[in-house]
């Protein structure tokens, strides 16, 4: 199963990552993604990545170290649902962007 990481943040390293394949996204979208990822890891801890699956669906992936007793697993789920609700338009636009610019050639061969 091929996955493509859009962006992510780590509470452990206090770093944000943005995949340069997506540099063509508008600056305001990149900033919103950074704010969303960094705030998530500050609030609940762990590592958050936004990843596209092979069909172009954007998914939140969260990981935490086994010995991270500050990680808030319940808060993580709640925060993801909050983002999915509040950022629905952004997330749907990012999925459409990926499907048009990255998957369109691959989808023609699958019909």
Beta strands, then each sheet from edge to edge (+ up, - down):
strand 1: 4-10
strand 2: 15-18
strand 3: 47-52
strand 4: 58-63
sheet 1: 2+ 1- 3+ 4-
end
